[in-house]
Amino acid sequence: MTRTLTVLLCLGVPPKPSIWADPGPIISKGSPVTIWCQGSLQADAYILYKERSSEPSDRSIPPASSNKIGFLIQSMSSQHTGLYQCEYSTGGRLSERSEPLLLVLTGEHSAPSLSALPGPVVTSGGRVFLLCSAQSTLDTIHLLKEGGAEPPQHRKSEQRSYERRWQAVFPFGPVKSSHGGTYRCYGSSSSTPNVWSQPSAPLHLEVTGVYREPFLSAQPGPLLLPGDSLTLQCHSEPGFDRFALTKDEGSTPLQHLQGQHSPSFPLGHVDLTHGGRYRCYSGHNISYVWSAPSPPLDILIAGKDSEPSLSAHPGPSVSLGSNVTLQCRSEVKADTFHLHREGSLDPPQKLRLQNTAAPSQANFTISHVTWGHQGTYRCYSSRSSSPFQLSQPSDPLELVVSGLQWSLNILIGVSGALVLLLSLLLFLFLRHRCQCKVRMSAGAALKDPQPGEGLELDPQHNGPDDSSKQVTYAQVNCRSRLRQGVATSPSPLSEELLDKKGREAEEDR
């Protein structure tokens, strides 16, 4: 490009301008459109040509300090359709002509219909076909993606054998996230290729599987009675601000992902029609790209038929670690039975029977019973023709694990014994500490007598010699205990005092 520009400048030919239409090159009948031509600040005039004609269609002088000019078409009609080019002059020299711009008129024929097979929601990496069907006079189909930079796709239509309509197929795949968006199609006739029909209804192509899947939960749970309030919540990784909820409707493909900003979907007070299989998706705002679907969540609504009966064999009281069978029996025709423990957020256990004749029953066996199996159980019956509509609940059955109370008594007894043992050890420690303090107080009382004071002697002893010996023995005994680290009194006898008392007692003796 730089080399070509240099050659043109050397030859004295200004570079070619750029051309575009505002609001776009596809204009509905009667709407205004402006053709813009942008060249150089030195341009003194801009010339517009139509259909590569040598004769100018329009000429305009740009305002000062502007490098572009606009050519306005007040009301678009079929005579304004076709190819346009522009050029500019500067100093008596003409530039090259711009690239051609095609103006198309829409709205002259009835709108075609646009559909997607197998559906407008497609997994990333999959394939999808967009089918545009138009009336018989329109033998060319144009597919356009809104807001995209891609040019329209064109296909020759083919007549369908069983209808007087023409159809073109646009295949996509492997589908990428960039394929997501809003599409419309138009039809035209070969005699007037730039006069298109009215646009089809928009088709929103959604691409899923681009992000990691969320998971879906139900409050208060997946099994409800008519009139209960239900809220479904989509849990995803942080950063997502758009959520969609879908419900499987048999073999009908998913039509559209209706997004909302909140991850909570309140469904209000439920009835039998709310039963079904739900999934949720997470995505980003203003985007047609979604996560993979969450694992399915089955919402079951009870109350359709009369209730079955529930019994336990060998009985509702079972030992820890043993087996028990809960038998659900229905007097009406049913081929599926459900067992649910009250208070559990897990979906009910389900058993499908081959024989659907009434009466019918299903046996739910619980092997190696644990503490977690204890609780209140109810069972339900249903038919495969309406798998999410259950019968009324059976009467409650209380399953009691008999080893539970015995184990709790043992645990309480062991805990009590530990408390008593710790209390005894604490008592012994405090008693030992008090005894040491008493001994230290006795040792501190051994001090030199004041003048006029004498040692109190036992009248059964003959003189002071025996008393002195007793004091000496007590001192020696206390001194020995001090050296062993027994005394912890805040005013202990020092080694110097003990030595002094010992020497005095030795001299008196």
HELIX and SHEET records of a PDB file:
HELIX    1   1 THR A    2  LEU A   11  1                                  10    
HELIX    2   2 SER A   78  HIS A   80  5                                   3    
HELIX    3   3 SER A  177  HIS A  179  5                                   3    
HELIX    4   4 LEU A  272  HIS A  274  5                                   3    
HELIX    5   5 TRP A  371  HIS A  373  5                                   3    
HELIX    6   6 GLY A  403  ALA A  444  1                                  42    
HELIX    7   7 PRO A  464  ARG A  483  1                                  20    
HELIX    8   8 GLU A  495  ASP A  508  1                                  14    
SHEET    1   A 3 SER A  18  ASP A  22  0                                        
SHEET    2   A 3 VAL A  33  GLN A  38 -1                                        
SHEET    3   A 3 LYS A  68  ILE A  73 -1                                        
SHEET    1   B 5 ILE A  26  SER A  28  0                                        
SHEET    2   B 5 LEU A 101  THR A 106  1                                        
SHEET    3   B 5 GLY A  82  THR A  90 -1                                        
SHEET    4   B 5 ALA A  45  LYS A  50 -1                                        
SHEET    5   B 5 ASP A  58  SER A  60 -1                                        
SHEET    1   C 6 ILE A  26  SER A  28  0                                        
SHEET    2   C 6 LEU A 101  THR A 106  1                                        
SHEET    3   C 6 THR A 192  TRP A 196  1                                        
SHEET    4   C 6 GLY A 181  SER A 189 -1                                        
SHEET    5   C 6 THR A 140  LYS A 145 -1                                        
SHEET    6   C 6 GLN A 153  LYS A 156 -1                                        
SHEET    1   D 4 ILE A  26  SER A  28  0                                        
SHEET    2   D 4 LEU A 101  THR A 106  1                                        
SHEET    3   D 4 GLY A  82  THR A  90 -1                                        
SHEET    4   D 4 ARG A  93  LEU A  94 -1                                        
SHEET    1   E 6 ILE A  26  SER A  28  0                                        
SHEET    2   E 6 LEU A 101  THR A 106  1                                        
SHEET    3   E 6 THR A 192  TRP A 196  1                                        
SHEET    4   E 6 GLY A 181  SER A 189 -1                                        
SHEET    5   E 6 LEU A 203  TYR A 211 -1                                        
SHEET    6   E 6 VAL A 121  THR A 123  1                                        
SHEET    1   F 6 ILE A  26  SER A  28  0                                        
SHEET    2   F 6 LEU A 101  THR A 106  1                                        
SHEET    3   F 6 THR A 192  TRP A 196  1                                        
SHEET    4   F 6 GLY A 181  SER A 189 -1                                        
SHEET    5   F 6 LEU A 203  TYR A 211 -1                                        
SHEET    6   F 6 VAL A 289  SER A 291  1                                        
SHEET    1   G 4 SER A 113  LEU A 117  0                                        
SHEET    2   G 4 VAL A 128  GLN A 135 -1                                        
SHEET    3   G 4 ARG A 165  PHE A 172 -1                                        
SHEET    4   G 4 GLU A 158  GLN A 159 -1                                        
SHEET    1   H 3 PHE A 215  GLN A 219  0                                        
SHEET    2   H 3 SER A 229  HIS A 235 -1                                        
SHEET    3   H 3 SER A 264  HIS A 269 -1                                        
SHEET    1   I 5 LEU A 223  LEU A 224  0                                        
SHEET    2   I 5 LEU A 297  ALA A 302  1                                        
SHEET    3   I 5 GLY A 276  GLY A 283 -1                                        
SHEET    4   I 5 ARG A 242  LYS A 247 -1                                        
SHEET    5   I 5 GLY A 259  GLN A 260 -1                                        
SHEET    1   J 3 LEU A 223  LEU A 224  0                                        
SHEET    2   J 3 LEU A 297  ALA A 302  1                                        
SHEET    3   J 3 GLN A 389  LEU A 390  1                                        
SHEET    1   K 3 SER A 309  HIS A 313  0                                        
SHEET    2   K 3 VAL A 324  SER A 330 -1                                        
SHEET    3   K 3 SER A 360  ILE A 366 -1                                        
SHEET    1   L 5 SER A 317  VAL A 318  0                                        
SHEET    2   L 5 LEU A 397  VAL A 401  1                                        
SHEET    3   L 5 GLY A 375  SER A 382 -1                                        
SHEET    4   L 5 THR A 336  ARG A 341 -1                                        
SHEET    5   L 5 GLN A 349  ARG A 352 -1                                        
END                                                                             
